[in-house]
Amino acid sequence: MNVESSKTVEGTKDLLVQIDNGVMLLTLDRPNALNAFSPDMMMGLQQSIKEAETNDDVKVLVLRGNGRAFSAGGDVKTMGEAAPVDVYNHIGHLNQLIEQMRTLEKPIIAAVHGFAAGAGFNLALACDLIVAAEDTSFILSFAQVGLVSDGGGHYFLPRSLTPYQAKELLFRAEPLDAKTAQQWGLVNHIYPLAEMEEKVKEYAASFTVRPTKAIGLMKRLTNLADTATLNDILEAERTTQAMMVTTEDHLEGVAAFKEKRRPQFKGK
């Protein structure tokens, strides 16, 4: 994916960050290494998500990769060289990032092309929505090098697929094409590669006119369902809704409905 026209407003050596019309575009930028993770990349993603938490101008985030692929995940060139303590610390930073992504009360869209491998696949799964180019392959490649999944794969897959599908992806380490991934419920939309950039832009823009606060709380409640009981969810919905009826967005939504016009939500 060509990102030469992107204007970098902040970021790190391996991450491009652009904020435009309510969309924070995060581009993994190690194309020569197929966007394999680096400390700079992890740090930049954490900093950007932290900013998105408090920046009212950011309504939605898009995570994508520069070059031929979304992300190869861990850098194979350095595998077999790191000490256990270094691996432990590196995955600790990745875990912090995954937790930030899950708790951020704004939607994150993974825009995947080429392939998403290993922890790169899991990084996409940590997003709230996944769109993919027709050429995309997803692969949990850990078993190819005698490792277990990291980056939350053992958490996300059994909650998105049947246990049998999840185990086959983990055990066999074979690619999953975009069409099958969509049929299995892992991908929301598939776009032709040539139209990917424009389609992603349109898709992300559709969230900038929606009530950001309500969407963020829907995200929180939906994620809570991973471990909560029905009673927990019912009570959380009850207390949240009692708060939501006092928000500016709710009052604007009601007024717009009565006046037969499009609401102008502010995320407040």
N, C-alpha and C positions, 0 to 999 in steps of 0.2 A: 504494500500500500504506500503510495507516494505522499509524504507529508512535507515536502519542501516548501509549500505555500503557507504552512502553519507558522504563526507568530508566537515565539516562546516568550511568555510573560514571567515565568519563574520556573524553577525545577532544579535538576542536577545534571551531571554529565550524561547520565544514561536515561533521562526522562525529560520529555518535552511537555510543558503545561500551557494550555491556552484556555482563557475564559472568554466566551463570546455569547451574548444574548441568553444568559442563564445557564449555559452548558460549560462545564469544566471538562476539557478534553485532555486526557492523560495518555501520552504515547510512549510506550516502551521503546527506547532508542539505542539498542545495541544490534543493529541489523547484521553486522558481520559475524555476530555470535548467535544469530537467530533469536535475539532478545532474551537470552539466558539471564537469569537473575544476577545482580551484582549488589554489593553493599550500597553503592550510590543510588541505584534504582529503588531498593527497598526503603532507604531513607527518604528519597524524594516522594514516593507514594505515601508514606506515613505523614510527611509534612503537608502534602496536598490535601489529604483527607481531613487532617486536623483543621486546615484552613476552611475547607468546605463546610465543616460543622458550624462555623460562626459567620460565614460570609453569606449574607442574605441574597446577594446577587447570583449565587449558585443554586440552581433548582434541580439539576440532574448531572451526573458524572458519566463520562464515556471512557472506557479503558480499551485501548487498542495497541497494536504493534506496528512498528515501522519495518519496511522491507518485505521479505518473502513469507513471514510467519507472524503469528500472534506472540508465541513464546515457547522456547524449548524447555522452560523450567530451569532446573539446576544446570550448571555449566559442566558438561561431561569432560571438558579438557582438564578440569581441576579435580575430578573425582579420583579417589584412590590416593590422594596426596594429603588431604586434610586430616588432622587429628580429631579424635572423637569430641574433644571439648570445643573445637572450632565448628564442627557440624552442629553440636548442641546449641551453641550461641547463634549460629546463622539461622537455624530453624526457629529459634526463639524470636528473632526479628520478624521472620515470616509469619509466625503465629500472631504476633502483635498486630501485624498488618491485616490479617484475616479477621481478627476480632474487631478492629477498627471499621472494616468494611461492613461487617454484619450489624454493628451498633449504630453506624451513621444513619440518621433519620432522613436520608435523601436517597432516591433510587440510583443504583449504579448499573450501567449497561456494559456488558462485555461485547465488543465488536470483533469477532474472530475471523481470521482468514489464514490460508495456508495450513498451518497446523497449530494445535495447542497440545503440548506434550508434558507428561509428568506433572510437576507442580504448576506448570503453566496452565494445564487443563484445570487443576484444582483452583487456581486463581480465578479463572473464568466462572467456575461453579460457585465461588464465594460472592459473585455479583448477584444482583436481583433479577436480571434479565439477560438472556444471551441471544444475540443475533449472529448469523454466520454467513460467510460467502459460500457459494456452491462448491468451491474447491476444498473446503475445510475438512481436515481429519483431526479427530480427537484421539489421543492415546495416552494411557497410563503406563508409561514405559519403565517403571521402577523394577519390575521383575526381570527385565532384560539385563539389568546390571546387578541383580541380586539384592535389591533393596525393597523396603516396604514404602507405601505411599506416605508422603508428608504433605503439609498444606491443607489438611482437612479432608482428604479424599475418602478416608474411612468413615467420616461423618456425613458428608454431602451425598455420596452415591447411594447408600442404603435408604436415604430419605427421599431420593429422587426416582430411584428405580426399584425393581424387586431385588431382594437379596441375591438371587441367582444371577441376574444381569450384572449387578455390582461386582460379585465375586469373579465372574468370567472376565470382566474388563480388568480387574486387578490381577488375577492369576495368569491370564494368557498374554497380556500386554500387546494386544493387537489393535489396529486402528479402527475407529468408528467414524463412518462418513457422516456428513452433515444431515443427509436425508434420514438416515437411521436414527441419528441423535434427536432429530425433531420428532420422529415417530415414537421414540422412547420418552419424550417429554423433557429433554435436556435443552432444546433450542426453541426459542419463541418464533423466530422468522429466519428465512433463508433468502439471500439476495444474490443476483449475478455479481461476480467479482467486479466487472466494469462499472456497475452501478452502486457498489457497496458504500463508497464515501458519501454519496448524495442521499442514499436511502437511510443511512445511519444518522445523518444530519437531520433529516425529516422526522425520523422516529424520536430522536432525542428532543427535538423542538416541541413535539407533541406533549411532553411532560412539563415544559416550562410554563404552560398556561393552565396547569392544573394546581389544586390546592396543596402546596408542598408540605405544610404541617400535617394535614390529614393523611397524605401518602406516607410520610415518615412514621406516623403512629400505626398505620396499617402494616407497614414493614415490621415494626416492633412486635405487634400482636401476632402476625403470621409466623415470625421467627420463634416467638414464645411457644407456639403450638408444638415445636419439636420435643419439648419436655413437659409441657403443662397438661393438666387434666382438663376435661370439658368445663368443670366448675371454675377452674382457674381462668380460662379464657372468657367465660361468661361474665365473671366478676370484673376482669380487666376491661372488657368491652363496656360494661356498665359505668365504671368510674371514668374511663376515657371519654365516653360519649357525653357524660355530664359536664365535662370540661369543654368539649368541642363546641357545644351549643352557644358558648360565650365568645367564640373567636370571630375575628373580622371576616374571615373567609366564609364561615357559615352564614353570617348575616348577609354578606354580599351574594352568596349563592341563592339564598331565599329571595332576596330582592330582585336578582336577575331573572329568576324563574317567574316571579309575578309580573315583571315588566317585559317578559318575552324577549330578552336580550342575552348575549353571551356574558358570563360573569368575568370580572377582572380580579382574579385572585392575587393576593400579595404574600401569601405564606405566613399570615399572622392570625 
